Amino acid sequence: MKMTDDERYRKRREFFNKHAEKWLDMWYKDRVTGIYDKHARDFERLFSLMPLNPGEHVLDVGCGSGILVPFILERITSTGLLYELDFAEKMLEVNRSLHGEGNIRFILADAENAPLAENSCDVVICFSCLPHFHDKEKALAALCRILRPGGTLVVSHFDSSEGINKHHGSCEAVMHDHLPDETSMRGLLADAGLAITSFMDEEGFYYISSTLSDRAP
């Protein structure tokens, strides 16, 4: 029997809650060294491309257990503010247990219903999460409301769109969670009022940087 959207949502959330405590081990731990630097070069590349500056307010969407936290805080410093948002409560529990810095705010919510003020963030990061958005159009509209005019929205994965979609297709809980093709992705971002400044889709690395246009008065 075909699952409804609500059933897919529930299975997706259950999947991430179930694996929250082992998520970092599953995807970021080097099995040989035992250190969480499996993607060290990928993170170095990602943050060399991403515009982050001291004092900025950043929203880390679909943050999971917080793999990006140290990288972001290093760049925005203690004068900045980081919002860690996820729809899986267990992911946020693990994240909170690992990161106790005073300039982090943890938020349990979907991207579509992110409860932040309009124009409150300089940068919005969607790392390894956009395929899982329940309603991509609604989510991007919500994130652009939060983003200040001229601010940057980043979408990234450590695989190509083809690789990501193939990987998700092998797991029942997320088998319907796909990255749109380039034409569709460009259309989604344009419809949200975002101008793409960089689009990379290659083996082992996917990166889009886009800027929010000024809103009409």
C-alpha positions in Angstrom: 0.0 0.0 0.0 1.3 3.5 -0.9 2.2 5.6 2.1 0.6 8.9 2.7 2.7 12.1 3.1 1.9 12.0 6.9 3.2 8.4 7.1 6.3 9.3 5.2 6.9 12.2 7.5 6.5 10.0 10.6 8.8 7.3 9.3 11.4 9.9 8.4 11.3 11.4 11.9 11.4 8.0 13.5 14.4 7.1 11.4 16.5 10.1 12.5 15.5 9.7 16.2 16.4 6.1 16.1 19.9 6.8 14.8 20.6 10.1 16.6 23.1 8.7 19.2 25.2 6.9 16.5 24.8 9.5 13.7 28.3 10.9 14.0 29.8 7.5 14.2 27.9 6.3 11.2 28.9 9.1 8.9 31.8 11.2 10.2 34.1 8.8 12.2 37.2 7.4 10.5 37.0 3.7 11.2 40.8 3.4 11.1 41.8 6.3 13.2 38.7 6.5 15.4 38.7 10.3 14.9 35.7 12.2 13.6 37.7 13.5 10.6 36.4 11.3 7.8 35.3 14.3 5.8 38.0 16.8 7.0 38.9 17.8 3.4 35.3 18.2 2.5 34.6 20.4 5.4 37.6 22.5 4.7 36.4 23.0 1.1 32.8 23.7 2.2 33.8 26.4 4.7 36.3 28.0 2.3 33.3 28.6 0.0 30.8 29.6 2.6 30.6 33.3 3.6 30.7 33.4 7.4 32.0 36.4 9.5 32.3 37.3 13.2 29.1 38.6 14.7 26.8 37.0 12.2 23.5 35.2 13.0 23.4 31.8 11.3 20.6 29.2 11.0 21.8 25.6 10.7 18.8 23.8 9.3 18.4 20.1 9.8 21.4 20.4 12.1 21.1 16.8 13.4 23.7 16.1 16.2 25.7 19.2 15.3 28.5 18.2 13.0 28.7 21.8 11.7 28.7 23.6 15.1 32.5 23.8 15.7 33.1 25.1 12.2 30.4 27.7 12.3 31.3 29.0 15.8 34.9 29.3 14.9 34.0 31.7 12.1 31.2 33.8 13.7 33.0 33.8 17.1 31.4 34.5 20.5 29.9 37.7 19.1 27.7 35.8 16.7 24.6 33.7 17.2 23.9 30.2 16.0 20.4 28.6 15.7 20.5 24.8 15.6 17.1 23.6 14.1 15.9 20.0 13.6 12.6 18.2 13.6 14.0 15.1 15.4 14.1 15.7 19.2 16.7 13.0 19.8 19.1 14.7 17.4 18.7 17.9 19.3 19.3 16.1 22.6 22.6 14.7 21.4 23.5 18.1 19.8 22.8 19.9 23.1 24.9 17.4 25.1 27.9 18.0 22.9 27.7 21.8 22.5 27.2 24.0 25.5 28.3 27.3 24.2 26.2 30.2 25.3 25.6 31.6 21.8 23.7 28.6 20.5 19.9 28.4 20.5 18.3 24.9 19.9 15.0 24.8 18.1 12.7 21.8 17.6 10.8 22.5 14.4 10.4 21.7 10.7 12.1 24.0 8.2 8.7 24.8 6.9 7.7 26.2 10.3 11.0 27.6 11.6 9.9 30.0 14.4 12.5 32.8 13.8 11.9 36.4 13.2 11.9 38.0 9.7 15.3 39.2 8.6 16.9 37.6 11.6 19.8 35.7 10.0 22.7 36.6 7.8 23.3 33.0 6.6 21.1 29.9 6.3 22.8 26.6 5.9 21.0 23.5 4.6 23.6 20.8 5.0 22.6 17.2 4.1 18.9 18.0 4.7 17.1 19.6 1.8 15.9 16.2 0.3 14.2 15.5 3.6 12.1 18.7 3.6 8.4 17.7 3.7 7.5 20.6 1.5 10.5 22.1 -0.3 8.6 25.2 -1.7 7.1 26.0 1.7 10.5 25.4 3.5 12.4 27.7 1.2 9.8 30.4 1.5 10.1 30.1 5.3 13.9 30.2 5.3 13.9 33.2 3.0 11.6 35.1 5.3 14.1 34.5 8.1 17.1 35.5 5.9 17.9 39.2 5.7 17.9 40.8 2.2 21.4 40.2 0.7 21.9 37.3 3.0 23.1 33.9 1.8 21.4 30.5 1.7 23.7 27.5 1.2 22.7 23.9 0.2 25.4 21.3 0.4 26.1 17.5 0.5 29.2 15.4 0.5 28.0 13.6 -2.6 26.6 14.4 -6.0 22.8 14.7 -6.5 22.9 11.3 -8.3 24.8 9.7 -5.4 22.5 11.2 -2.8 19.4 10.0 -4.6 20.8 6.6 -5.1 21.7 6.3 -1.5 18.3 7.5 -0.2 16.6 5.0 -2.6 18.2 2.2 -0.7 16.5 3.1 2.6 12.8 2.7 3.1 12.4 5.6 5.5 13.9 8.2 3.1 13.5 6.5 -0.2 11.3 9.3 -1.5 13.6 12.1 -0.3 15.4 13.2 -3.4 17.4 16.2 -4.5 15.7 17.9 -7.4 17.6 17.9 -10.7 19.5 21.1 -11.6 16.7 22.7 -13.6 14.1 22.1 -10.9 16.5 23.2 -8.2 17.3 26.4 -10.0 13.5 27.0 -10.4 12.8 26.4 -6.7 15.5 28.9 -5.6 14.4 31.5 -8.1 10.8 31.2 -7.1 11.9 31.8 -3.5 13.6 35.0 -4.5 17.1 33.6 -4.4 19.8 34.4 -7.0 22.3 31.5 -7.4 26.0 32.6 -7.2 27.5 29.1 -7.3 26.2 25.7 -8.3 28.5 22.6 -8.1 27.3 19.1 -8.6 30.2 16.7 -8.8 31.3 13.3 -7.5 31.6 13.7 -3.7 30.5 17.3 -3.5 27.3 19.3 -4.0 27.2 23.0 -3.2 24.8 25.8 -4.0 25.3 29.3 -2.8 22.4 31.8 -3.3 21.7 35.4 -2.3 18.3 36.7 -1.3 17.2 39.7 -3.3 16.0 42.9 -1.7 12.3 42.6 -0.7 9.8 45.1 -2.1 8.9 47.8 0.5 
